[in-house]
Amino acid sequence: GGGSPIILFHDDDHGGALIDALARHGDGLPANVLPFAVNEVTQVGLEAIAAAFAYGSTAVRVILRGRPRHDVLGLRDTVTLGRTILAGLGFSGNPLGLIETDDPFALGEALRAIEPGKTASPASFLPAGGKRDVLRFALRELHRAAPVATGIIALPAGAPFGAVEIDVAGCTLCLSCVSACPTGALSDDPDRPLLRFSEAACVQCGLCKAICPEKVVSLVPRLAFDAAPRVLKQEESYPCIRCGRPFGVRSTIEHVLAKLEGSHWMYQQSSPSLDLIKMCDDCRVTTVTEAEFDPHAAPARPRPRITDDYFREREDEPKT
């Protein structure tokens, strides 16, 4: 590849035939172009593109048919996202793009028209693990060798990277978002009420935002290279008034008590039902069983009034 290597992704069926035709009937590929054959060009993901630049490539191109036989929207979105990241890291010009042609001579002209970019310091990481792991390592090495050391790059909506922000005042720590998160980016603690977030694992799927009953979750598409796991919200536990075991969020239970007290016949002041809310699930069952207390028992219904009752009231009225 020389001093300004260019990676050219292609398939054997179309791209390989164009390269062979260009070598037979034209000048062949430029000396700094390194062809890289794949089974299908639509399988080229951001991890492969980022790794190519991290290893020292100055440009990446992908050969497509002039009239694709199947959908290539995913590849186009990947290229658009890659361009945004490269621009945020200071790569000027047009380092990433598609070459859509069925003409071998047009392919040669497009490759020769690429202006050499800045060569990053070649990385030496081993691309082991899944796609997400390779992508994380490649982006880290690319950030280290980039012309501009940007800490955070804003990305368009739908990008597979980003943060989750919550309105702390409105969050009740119900942890519905934790159960819905498919990657484990949102997690809790079995010993205390808190919500923890790991940005490296977030894919911006939006399930946490959709399932939140308080609607306090928002997505921030971005690429933060130094983002560390952080606690989004943490509160004090509420201890059971019988056994002392923490079983809930203090602010939530106090809010429920304030809403219920005095607003219903079951929850009048000093009512046993209010004490049940302050107990854990085990003590609540034990208390109800020992006291033979029916939390659903209603006050005695008034006796129906009959005609004799009205006559009796008339007789009891003082005569004037």
Secondary structure, 3 states (H helix, E strand, C coil): CCCCCEEEEEEHHHHHHHHHHHHHHCCCCCCCEEEEEECCHHHCCHHHHHHHHHCCCCEEEEEECCCCCCCCHHHHHHHHHHHHHHHHCCCCCCCEEEEECCCHHHHHHHHHCCCCCCCCCCCCCCCCCCHHHHHHHHHHHHHHHCCCCCCEEECCCCCCCEEEEECCCCCCCCCHHHHHCCCCCEEEECCEEEEEECHHHCCCCCHHHHHCCCCCEEEEEEEECCCCCEEEEECCEEECCCCCCEEEEHHHHHHHHHHHCCCCHHHCCCCHHHHHHCCCHHHHHHHHHHCCCCCCCCCCCCCCCCHHHHHHHHHHCCCC
